[in-house]
Structure formats: C-alpha cells, structure tokens
Amino acid sequence: MREIGSGLWQATVRLGDSPVEPFADFLERDSVGVSIFETQDTESGAVGWAVTALYRSPPDAGALGGGLALIAAANGLPEPTLKVAPLPPADWLADAYAGFPARHIDRFFVHGSHVAPPSGGVIPLHIDAATAFGSGEHATTEGCLLAISDLRRSGKTIGRALDMGTGSGILAIAVAKLFPTARLSAVDIDAESARVANLNAELNGVKARVRAVQGNGYLSSLAARGPRFDVIIANILARPLIRMAPSLHDRLVPGGIAILSGLLRRQEAAVLGAHKAVGLRLVGRKPIGEWTTLILRRP
C-alpha cells in the first residue's frame, strides 16, 4: 500500500487535570471532530487529559490559543498547551486497520474490511470509519451498542429511530440490523460523516432503511419533520446534549427511549438534570471506565 497525503491538520491541547468540556466544546466548533484522550506523564505518572481536533485546512493557531486562554481565565484554570501541525502523509487505510481490531460487543461483531466475521451466532457490523468518526472501539459507542441490545431483549418495538451525530453510522446500522422493520434517520453536522454513514449502510445491506444527511441537529429537516421517533440515540458531547434536551423530548414519542452518550461520569448529573427538567426519566446507565451512557424514557 502506498503513502497518501492526509490533507488534514491537527490541534492537540494538553489539559492536565483541568475539566475537558469547555475546551472540547470550543475546539468542536470549526473542526471536523474532536477526540478526548487520557494521558500519563512519563516522569511523575500523573494522569491527565488531552483533546485533539482535526481540520481540513490549517487552523488559525493564534485564534485557537487566544480562545483557549480566555476559556481558561473564565473558569479559573491554568492555560493549556496547544500544538498545531499537519498530519503527516500516511497509508491511512493500513493505519486504521492496524488500530481497529474486531470486537465482540454483546451480540454484535464489529469489524473492518480486514476481518471476516464468524459464520454464525453474531450480528456483524462492517464499519470502515475512514474519514468519519466511530469504529466501535470507544467506550461511548460500546455503551450505546449495549443499550441497543437491551432494547431488543426488553421486547421494544421500533418503527422510527434517529441517530443524532451519526459519525460512521455504526449505531443507526446496529438498530437497523437488530430491528428488521425499523427505519433510521441519521444526522451529522459534518457532510463527510453523512457520506461515509450512507456508504456503510450500503455495505451492511441496510441502505433501504438508513438515510444519513448533513444537518444542524434537530434543525435538520430529517430530524424535525415527520412522525416522532420511538428511539433517539445521541452519542455526542455533554454540552450539546444539554442544549438539545428540549428538542429531543419534543421529537420522542410518549414511551420512547433516548440513549445518550459521549459524556464523562462527572458530567452525568448535568446531562441527566437537563433531561429530567423536560420530563424524561432515567431507566438505566452503562458506565464504562471514565465514560457513561444514559438510557431515558419519555413518560
């Protein structure tokens, strides 16, 4: 396989033990997407956090640094360190495959093109994340897949479901495979993610029942129009989850289920409080490491 240029730029912000959310929210605004990582100092052994953001063109390092400094000052936090650099040319397909081992998550078998699924007893999810986010290896995606499996075991019926912030489309595809009559709407703010999600839906044989579009959350016509949803899945960040709580409630049928993830355990109370305020009730949670997935019901 030959090397190819990425054309992407990466901003890395090292936070130490500072809260992640305000900095991640800021970086998310103009980037393709953000990732949050636990770090450990090689000398002291201290554990901290880092946030990376990807950009399709060189970001303004001065503006990023200034914005991060203002956020730190407003929250009484130390100013984080920022590094902006182009991603080096690489064989992205080979790198992605090497870092994406197949995984059993409950009844699902999540794999890329480099791995053949077992012959039976599992529900294969063939996901090549490529330039979208969501390969099934993160705890937030795992929590959502476990919650989707629980819905099936509970006897829940799904006619319409919404995957908000779909990324690679993995969660919409999982619902479509586990609930053969369900029709899925999937929305992502990034047009490339919507394109990849549609490709993955075709790859998994559910293209007729999964439609992904680029859109601004619940303002997207795919999310805002038509009958309300039996299930809404939102694996994004804590602050957007809080902001979108009223819209989620309005687009969920009575008795409908919401699966929320992308939040750290310490952010759970704030996210849960916003959804309780609009009338949803907690019915379950899936804590995995530092992350948690919440399952709520609209009475």
C-alpha positions in Angstrom: 0.0 0.0 0.0 1.3 3.4 -0.9 1.5 6.5 1.3 -1.0 9.2 0.7 -1.2 12.8 1.9 -3.8 13.3 4.6 -4.6 17.0 3.8 -5.7 17.3 7.5 -4.4 19.4 10.3 -4.5 18.5 14.0 -4.7 20.7 17.1 -3.6 19.0 20.3 -4.5 20.6 23.6 -3.0 19.1 26.8 -5.1 19.9 29.8 -3.6 18.1 32.8 -6.3 17.6 35.3 -8.4 20.5 34.1 -12.1 19.8 33.0 -12.3 18.8 29.4 -15.7 20.0 28.4 -15.3 23.8 27.9 -12.1 23.3 25.8 -13.6 20.4 23.8 -16.7 22.4 23.0 -14.6 25.3 21.8 -12.5 23.1 19.5 -15.5 21.3 18.1 -17.0 24.5 16.6 -14.9 24.7 13.4 -13.3 21.3 13.3 -14.2 18.1 11.6 -14.4 16.5 15.1 -12.7 16.1 18.4 -11.3 13.2 20.4 -10.6 13.1 24.1 -7.7 11.0 25.5 -6.4 10.1 28.9 -2.7 10.9 29.2 0.0 10.0 31.7 3.2 11.9 32.4 6.2 9.7 31.9 8.1 11.2 34.8 5.5 11.8 37.5 3.0 9.2 36.4 0.2 11.8 36.8 -2.9 11.1 34.8 -4.5 13.9 32.8 -6.5 14.7 29.7 -5.8 15.8 26.1 -8.1 16.9 23.4 -7.3 16.7 19.7 -9.3 18.4 16.9 -9.0 17.7 13.1 -9.3 20.4 10.5 -9.5 20.1 6.7 -7.3 23.3 6.3 -4.7 24.9 8.5 -6.5 26.4 11.6 -5.5 29.8 12.9 -3.2 28.8 15.8 -3.3 32.4 17.2 -7.1 32.4 17.4 -7.2 28.9 18.9 -4.6 29.8 21.5 -6.4 33.1 22.4 -9.8 31.3 22.7 -8.3 28.6 24.9 -6.7 31.2 27.1 -10.0 33.1 27.5 -11.8 29.9 28.5 -9.1 29.0 31.0 -9.3 32.5 32.5 -13.1 32.5 32.7 -13.0 29.2 34.5 -10.1 29.9 36.8 -8.0 27.2 35.1 -4.3 27.1 34.0 -3.8 27.9 30.4 -3.4 24.6 28.4 -0.6 23.9 26.0 -1.5 23.9 22.3 0.2 22.3 19.3 -1.0 22.7 15.7 0.6 20.6 13.0 -0.3 18.9 9.7 -0.9 15.2 9.9 1.9 13.6 8.0 1.3 11.6 4.9 0.5 8.0 5.8 -1.2 4.9 4.5 -4.5 5.8 6.3 -6.2 2.5 5.4 -3.3 0.4 6.8 -3.0 2.5 9.9 -6.8 2.4 10.5 -6.8 -1.4 10.1 -3.9 -1.8 12.4 -5.6 0.2 15.1 -9.0 -1.2 14.7 -9.2 -4.9 15.9 -12.5 -6.7 15.5 -14.6 -6.6 18.7 -17.5 -8.6 20.2 -19.9 -6.2 21.9 -22.8 -8.2 23.3 -24.4 -9.8 20.2 -22.6 -7.5 17.7 -19.3 -8.3 16.0 -17.8 -5.0 14.9 -15.1 -5.4 12.2 -13.4 -3.6 9.3 -12.8 -4.9 5.8 -9.6 -6.6 7.0 -11.5 -9.1 9.2 -14.1 -11.7 8.2 -17.0 -12.1 10.7 -17.7 -15.5 12.2 -20.1 -17.7 10.2 -23.0 -17.5 12.7 -24.2 -16.5 16.2 -23.4 -12.8 15.8 -24.7 -9.7 14.2 -21.9 -8.4 12.0 -21.3 -4.6 11.8 -18.9 -4.0 8.9 -17.6 -0.5 9.7 -14.8 1.2 7.9 -14.8 4.6 9.6 -12.4 6.2 7.1 -12.8 10.0 7.4 -15.8 9.8 9.7 -15.7 9.0 13.4 -17.0 5.9 15.1 -15.4 2.5 14.7 -16.9 0.9 17.8 -13.7 0.9 19.8 -14.6 3.8 22.1 -16.4 3.2 25.4 -19.2 5.6 24.4 -20.0 3.6 21.3 -19.8 0.4 23.2 -22.2 1.7 25.8 -24.7 2.6 23.1 -24.4 -0.8 21.4 -25.1 -2.5 24.8 -28.1 -0.3 25.3 -29.5 -1.1 21.9 -29.1 -4.8 22.6 -31.0 -4.3 25.9 -33.9 -2.7 23.9 -34.2 -5.8 21.8 -34.2 -8.1 24.9 -36.8 -6.0 26.5 -39.2 -6.6 23.6 -39.2 -2.9 22.5 -40.6 -2.3 19.0 -39.1 0.4 16.8 -40.8 1.9 13.8 -38.7 5.1 13.5 -35.4 5.9 15.2 -33.0 8.8 15.0 -29.2 8.7 15.3 -28.1 12.2 16.2 -24.4 12.8 15.4 -24.1 9.6 13.5 -20.4 9.7 12.6 -19.7 6.4 10.7 -23.3 5.4 11.0 -22.5 2.4 13.3 -25.3 3.0 15.8 -28.0 3.5 13.1 -26.8 0.4 11.3 -26.9 -1.6 14.6 -30.5 -0.6 15.2 -31.4 -1.5 11.6 -29.9 -4.9 11.9 -31.3 -5.8 15.2 -34.8 -4.4 14.4 -35.6 -5.5 10.8 -38.7 -3.2 10.4 -37.1 -0.1 11.8 -36.4 2.9 9.6 -33.4 5.1 10.6 -32.8 8.8 10.2 -29.2 9.8 10.8 -27.8 13.4 11.1 -24.3 14.7 11.4 -23.0 18.3 11.3 -20.2 17.1 9.0 -21.1 16.3 5.4 -18.2 13.7 5.1 -19.6 11.8 8.0 -23.0 11.6 6.4 -21.5 10.4 3.2 -19.5 7.7 5.0 -22.5 6.6 7.0 -24.5 6.1 3.8 -21.7 4.1 2.4 -21.5 1.9 5.5 -25.3 1.4 5.4 -25.0 0.1 1.9 -22.0 -2.1 2.9 -24.2 -3.7 5.7 -27.2 -4.3 3.5 -29.5 -1.8 5.2 -29.3 1.1 2.7 -33.0 1.0 2.1 -33.8 1.7 5.8 -31.0 4.0 6.8 -30.7 7.6 5.5 -27.9 9.9 6.7 -27.7 13.6 5.9 -25.6 16.6 6.9 -27.6 18.9 9.1 -27.6 21.1 12.2 -29.0 18.9 14.9 -32.8 19.0 15.3 -33.0 21.8 12.8 -32.3 19.3 10.1 -35.5 18.5 8.2 -34.8 14.8 8.6 -34.9 15.2 12.4 -37.6 17.9 12.6 -40.3 16.6 10.3 -42.5 13.6 10.1 -43.8 11.4 12.9 -41.9 11.4 16.2 -39.3 8.8 16.9 -39.6 5.6 19.0 -35.9 5.8 19.9 -33.3 8.6 19.7 -29.6 7.9 20.1 -27.2 10.8 20.6 -23.5 10.0 21.1 -22.0 13.5 21.1 -20.7 15.7 23.9 -22.2 16.7 27.2 -22.9 20.4 26.4 -24.7 19.7 23.1 -26.7 17.0 24.8 -27.8 19.5 27.5 -28.6 22.2 24.9 -30.7 19.7 22.8 -32.7 18.2 25.6 -36.0 20.1 24.9 -35.8 19.2 21.2 -35.1 15.6 21.9 -38.1 15.5 24.2 -40.3 17.1 21.6 -39.3 14.6 18.9 -39.7 11.5 21.0 -43.0 9.6 21.2 -44.5 9.1 24.7 -43.0 5.9 25.9 -40.0 6.5 23.6 -36.4 5.8 24.7 -33.4 8.1 24.5 -29.8 6.7 24.6 -27.3 9.4 25.4 -23.5 9.1 25.4 -20.3 11.0 24.8 -20.2 12.2 28.4 -17.8 11.6 31.3 -19.1 10.3 34.5 -18.6 13.6 36.2 -20.9 15.2 33.6 -23.7 12.8 34.1 -25.6 14.8 36.7 -25.7 17.9 34.5 -26.9 15.9 31.4 -29.4 14.0 33.4 -30.7 17.1 35.1 -31.3 18.9 31.8 -33.4 15.9 30.5 -35.3 15.4 33.8 -36.2 19.1 33.6 -38.1 18.5 30.3 -39.8 15.4 31.6 -37.6 12.4 30.8 -36.9 9.7 33.4 -33.7 7.7 33.9 -34.3 3.9 33.3 -30.7 2.7 33.0 -27.0 3.5 32.6 -23.9 1.9 31.2 -20.7 3.1 32.9 -17.5 2.0 31.1 -14.3 3.4 32.6 -14.5 7.2 32.8 -17.5 7.3 30.4 -21.2 6.6 30.8 -24.2 6.0 28.7 -27.6 7.1 29.9 -30.9 5.4 29.0 -34.0 7.6 29.5 -37.7 7.2 28.8 -40.4 9.8 28.0 -43.5 9.0 30.1 
